[in-house]
C-alpha cells in the first residue's frame, strides 16, 4: 500500500471515529435533556403534591378547629343549661320562703341552720358550674345539701341516706358535676310529693366493674305510671329537661373513656303494686390528684 493510500485509510478511520464520538455526544446530550425534563417534571409533581398536601392539611386543620369550636360551644351550652336547671327560680324562691317561715315563727336556730346550708349549696352550684367534672366526694356533699334544703319543703319527712362502698375512694373518683341532682329532683317531685307518709330515698354507690362506678337512686314513691296520670290530670305542659341535659353531659363525659355510661330507670313492684322507682347509673371512672378526706369528715 502506497503512502497516499495509507493516509487515505487513516483519514477515513479518523472521520469514522469523529462521527462515532459525535453520535455518542449527541446521544449523551439527548439523554441529559431527558434527565433534565424528568427532573423538571418531578419538581413540578413534588411542588403540586406539596401544595395539595398543604391545602389538605389546612382544610383538615380548619375542619378540626371548627369541630372543636362546635364541641366547645356545645359543652358550654350544656353547662349553662345545667346551671339554669340547678338555679331554678322556683327552687330558690321556695327555699328562701321556707327559711322565711322559720324566721316568722321565731325559730331562729332553724332559720340560721338552713340559711347556712342554702348559702353553701348556692356556692357549690356556682363553683360546680365552672368545672365540667368534680370529685365524687364533692358531688355527694352537694347532694346532701340539696336534699337538706328540699326536705324543708317536705316538713323534713323524707328519710334520705347515702351508702358508699368502702372500696371506693370518693376523693379520686371523678364524675360530671351536679349529675345526680336531676334524678333526686325527679324522685322528690314525681315519686314522693304525692305520697302522704313513709317517704324514703336511698343513694347507693358501689363498684361491680373495674372501669365503672354504679350509682343507684331508689325511692319508695308512687311510681312513674301514677306520676304520669297525676301530671295529665293537672294538665302540666312544662317539660322537664333536666334528665335530657344530664344524658348529654354524661355522653360528653364518656367520650374520654373506652366505654360509655349506661342509664336504666325502672319501676319497682311488689305483688303488681308499684312501690317506687330505681335509677341505675354506671359512670366511667377517672382519677384526679387531690388530698384524701373521708366523706364523714366533711361538714354538711
C-alpha positions as CSV (number, residue, x, y, z in Angstrom):
1,X,0.0,0.0,0.0
2,X,1.4,3.4,-1.0
3,X,1.8,6.2,1.4
4,X,-1.0,8.1,-0.2
5,X,-3.4,5.1,0.2
6,X,-2.3,4.7,3.8
7,X,-3.1,8.4,4.5
8,X,-6.5,8.0,2.9
9,X,-7.3,5.0,5.1
10,X,-6.2,6.8,8.2
11,X,-8.3,9.8,7.2
12,X,-11.4,7.6,6.8
13,X,-10.8,5.9,10.1
14,X,-10.3,9.2,11.9
15,X,-13.5,10.5,10.3
16,X,-15.4,7.4,11.4
17,X,-14.1,7.8,15.0
18,X,-15.1,11.5,15.0
19,X,-18.5,10.7,13.7
20,X,-18.9,8.0,16.3
21,X,-17.8,10.3,19.0
22,X,-20.2,13.0,17.7
23,X,-23.1,10.4,17.8
24,X,-22.2,9.5,21.4
25,X,-22.1,13.1,22.4
26,X,-25.5,13.7,20.7
27,X,-26.8,10.6,22.5
28,X,-25.5,11.8,25.8
29,X,-26.9,15.3,25.2
30,X,-30.3,13.8,24.4
31,X,-30.1,11.6,27.5
32,X,-29.2,14.6,29.6
33,X,-32.0,16.6,28.1
34,X,-34.4,13.7,29.0
35,X,-33.0,13.6,32.5
36,X,-33.4,17.4,32.9
37,X,-37.0,17.1,31.6
38,X,-37.7,14.3,34.1
39,X,-36.2,16.3,36.9
40,X,-38.3,19.3,36.0
41,X,-41.4,17.1,35.8
42,X,-40.6,15.6,39.2
43,X,-40.1,19.0,40.6
44,X,-43.5,20.1,39.3
45,X,-45.1,16.9,40.6
46,X,-43.4,17.5,44.0
47,X,-44.5,21.1,44.0
48,X,-48.1,20.2,43.1
49,X,-48.1,17.4,45.7
50,X,-46.7,19.7,48.4
51,X,-49.3,22.3,47.5
52,X,-52.1,19.6,47.6
53,X,-50.8,18.3,50.9
54,X,-50.6,21.9,52.3
55,X,-54.2,22.6,51.1
56,X,-55.4,19.3,52.6
57,X,-53.6,20.0,55.8
58,X,-55.1,23.5,56.1
59,X,-58.5,22.1,55.3
60,X,-58.2,19.4,57.9
61,X,-57.0,21.9,60.4
62,X,-59.9,24.2,59.7
63,X,-62.4,21.3,59.9
64,X,-60.9,20.0,63.2
65,X,-60.8,23.5,64.6
66,X,-64.4,24.1,63.6
67,X,-65.4,20.8,65.1
68,X,-63.6,21.6,68.3
69,X,-65.2,25.0,68.4
70,X,-68.6,23.5,67.9
71,X,-67.9,20.9,70.6
72,X,-66.7,23.6,73.0
73,X,-69.9,25.6,72.2
74,X,-72.0,22.5,72.8
75,X,-70.3,21.9,76.1
76,X,-70.7,25.5,77.2
77,X,-74.4,25.3,76.2
78,X,-74.8,22.2,78.3
79,X,-73.1,23.7,81.3
80,X,-75.2,26.9,81.0
81,X,-78.4,24.8,80.7
82,X,-77.2,22.7,83.7
83,X,-76.7,25.9,85.7
84,X,-80.1,27.2,84.8
85,X,-81.6,23.9,85.8
86,X,-79.9,23.9,89.2
87,X,-80.6,27.6,89.8
88,X,-84.3,27.2,89.1
89,X,-86.1,30.4,90.3
90,X,-88.9,28.3,91.8
91,X,-86.4,26.3,93.8
92,X,-84.6,29.4,95.1
93,X,-87.9,31.3,95.9
94,X,-89.4,28.3,97.6
95,X,-86.3,27.6,99.6
96,X,-86.0,31.1,100.8
97,X,-89.7,31.2,101.5
98,X,-89.3,28.1,103.7
99,X,-86.5,29.7,105.6
100,X,-88.6,32.9,106.0
101,X,-91.3,30.8,107.7
102,X,-88.7,29.8,110.4
103,X,-88.0,33.4,110.9
104,X,-91.7,34.4,111.1
105,X,-92.3,31.5,113.6
106,X,-89.3,32.8,115.6
107,X,-87.4,29.6,115.0
108,X,-84.0,31.4,114.8
109,X,-81.8,28.3,115.2
110,X,-83.6,26.5,112.3
111,X,-83.5,29.7,110.2
112,X,-79.8,30.2,110.7
113,X,-79.1,26.4,110.2
114,X,-80.9,26.2,106.9
115,X,-79.8,29.6,105.6
116,X,-76.2,28.4,106.2
117,X,-76.9,25.2,104.2
118,X,-78.7,27.2,101.5
119,X,-75.7,29.6,101.1
120,X,-73.3,26.6,100.9
121,X,-75.5,24.9,98.3
122,X,-75.6,28.0,96.1
123,X,-71.9,28.5,96.4
124,X,-71.3,24.8,95.5
125,X,-73.6,25.1,92.5
126,X,-71.8,28.2,91.2
127,X,-68.4,26.6,91.7
128,X,-69.5,23.4,90.0
129,X,-70.8,25.4,87.0
130,X,-67.2,26.5,86.3
131,X,-66.0,22.9,86.3
132,X,-67.0,20.1,83.9
133,X,-66.0,17.5,86.5
134,X,-65.8,17.1,90.2
135,X,-64.8,14.5,92.7
136,X,-67.5,12.0,93.8
137,X,-67.0,13.2,97.3
138,X,-67.9,16.8,96.4
139,X,-70.9,15.6,94.4
140,X,-72.3,13.6,97.3
141,X,-71.7,16.5,99.7
142,X,-73.6,18.8,97.3
143,X,-76.5,16.3,97.0
144,X,-76.7,16.1,100.8
145,X,-77.0,19.9,100.9
146,X,-79.6,19.9,98.2
147,X,-81.7,17.2,99.9
148,X,-81.5,19.1,103.2
149,X,-82.9,22.2,101.6
150,X,-85.6,20.4,99.7
151,X,-86.6,18.4,102.8
152,X,-87.7,21.7,104.5
153,X,-90.5,21.9,101.9
154,X,-91.5,18.3,102.8
155,X,-91.6,19.2,106.5
156,X,-88.4,17.1,107.0
157,X,-90.5,13.9,106.3
158,X,-88.0,12.4,103.8
159,X,-85.6,9.8,105.1
160,X,-82.5,10.3,102.9
161,X,-79.5,8.0,103.1
162,X,-76.2,7.8,101.2
163,X,-74.3,4.5,101.2
164,X,-70.9,4.3,99.7
165,X,-68.8,1.2,99.2
166,X,-65.7,1.4,101.4
167,X,-63.6,0.2,98.4
168,X,-64.3,3.4,96.5
169,X,-62.1,6.4,97.1
170,X,-64.5,9.2,96.6
171,X,-61.8,11.9,96.5
172,X,-60.0,10.5,93.5
173,X,-63.1,9.4,91.5
174,X,-64.4,11.9,89.0
175,X,-67.9,12.4,87.9
176,X,-69.7,15.2,85.9
177,X,-70.6,18.0,88.3
178,X,-74.1,18.0,89.7
179,X,-75.0,14.9,87.6
180,X,-77.2,13.3,90.3
181,X,-79.4,16.3,91.2
182,X,-82.0,15.8,88.4
183,X,-82.6,12.2,89.4
184,X,-83.1,13.2,93.1
185,X,-85.4,16.0,92.0
186,X,-87.5,13.5,90.0
187,X,-87.6,11.2,92.9
188,X,-88.8,14.1,95.1
189,X,-91.4,15.7,93.0
190,X,-92.7,12.9,90.8
191,X,-92.3,10.0,93.3
192,X,-92.7,11.3,96.8
193,X,-94.6,14.6,96.6
194,X,-97.9,12.9,96.2
195,X,-97.3,10.3,98.9
196,X,-98.7,11.0,102.4
197,X,-96.1,9.3,104.6
198,X,-93.1,7.0,104.9
199,X,-91.0,8.9,102.3
200,X,-87.6,7.4,101.6
201,X,-84.7,8.0,99.1
202,X,-81.6,5.9,99.2
203,X,-78.5,6.7,97.2
204,X,-76.1,3.8,96.9
205,X,-72.6,4.0,95.3
206,X,-70.7,0.8,94.7
207,X,-68.3,-0.8,92.2
208,X,-69.2,-4.1,90.4
209,X,-66.9,-3.5,87.4
210,X,-63.3,-2.3,87.3
211,X,-63.9,0.6,84.9
212,X,-67.2,1.9,86.3
213,X,-68.9,3.1,89.5
214,X,-72.6,2.3,89.9
215,X,-74.9,4.8,91.4
216,X,-78.4,3.7,92.5
217,X,-81.1,6.1,93.5
218,X,-84.1,4.3,95.0
219,X,-87.3,5.9,96.2
220,X,-90.4,4.4,97.6
221,X,-92.7,6.8,95.8
222,X,-95.9,6.2,93.8
223,X,-94.0,5.1,90.6
224,X,-93.8,6.6,87.1
225,X,-97.2,5.4,85.9
226,X,-99.2,7.0,88.7
227,X,-97.0,10.1,88.4
228,X,-97.8,10.5,84.7
229,X,-101.5,10.2,85.4
230,X,-101.3,13.0,88.0
231,X,-99.4,15.2,85.6
232,X,-102.0,14.6,82.9
233,X,-104.8,15.4,85.3
234,X,-103.1,18.6,86.3
235,X,-102.5,19.3,82.6
236,X,-98.9,20.2,83.2
237,X,-97.4,21.4,79.9
238,X,-94.0,22.2,81.0
239,X,-91.5,19.5,80.1
240,X,-88.5,18.8,82.4
241,X,-85.3,19.0,80.5
242,X,-83.0,18.2,83.5
243,X,-82.6,14.5,82.5
244,X,-82.0,15.2,78.9
245,X,-79.3,17.7,79.7
246,X,-77.8,15.2,82.1
247,X,-77.8,12.5,79.4
248,X,-76.0,14.8,77.0
249,X,-73.4,15.8,79.7
250,X,-72.8,12.1,80.5
251,X,-72.3,11.3,76.9
252,X,-69.8,14.1,76.5
253,X,-68.0,13.0,79.7
254,X,-67.8,9.4,78.5
255,X,-66.0,10.4,75.3
256,X,-62.7,10.4,77.2
257,X,-63.2,6.7,78.2
258,X,-63.3,3.5,76.2
259,X,-66.8,2.6,77.4
260,X,-69.9,4.8,77.5
261,X,-72.1,5.5,80.5
262,X,-75.3,3.5,81.0
263,X,-78.6,4.6,82.5
264,X,-81.6,2.5,83.5
265,X,-84.8,3.7,85.1
266,X,-87.2,1.0,86.2
267,X,-90.4,0.9,88.2
268,X,-90.4,-1.3,91.3
269,X,-93.3,-3.6,92.1
270,X,-94.5,-5.9,94.9
271,X,-97.4,-8.1,94.1
272,X,-98.0,-6.0,91.0
273,X,-98.3,-2.9,93.2
274,X,-95.9,0.0,92.5
275,X,-93.5,0.5,95.4
276,X,-91.1,3.1,93.9
277,X,-88.6,3.8,91.2
278,X,-84.9,2.8,90.9
279,X,-82.4,4.7,88.8
280,X,-79.2,2.8,88.0
281,X,-76.4,4.9,86.5
282,X,-73.0,3.5,85.5
283,X,-70.3,6.2,85.2
284,X,-66.8,5.5,83.7
285,X,-64.2,6.2,86.3
286,X,-61.2,8.5,86.2
287,X,-58.7,9.5,88.9
288,X,-57.8,13.0,90.0
289,X,-54.9,14.2,92.2
290,X,-56.2,15.6,95.4
291,X,-55.8,15.1,99.2
292,X,-57.9,12.3,100.6
293,X,-60.6,13.0,103.2
294,X,-63.4,10.7,104.2
295,X,-66.9,11.8,103.4
296,X,-67.9,11.7,107.0
297,X,-65.1,14.1,108.0
298,X,-66.6,16.9,105.9
299,X,-69.3,19.0,107.4
300,X,-72.5,19.3,105.5
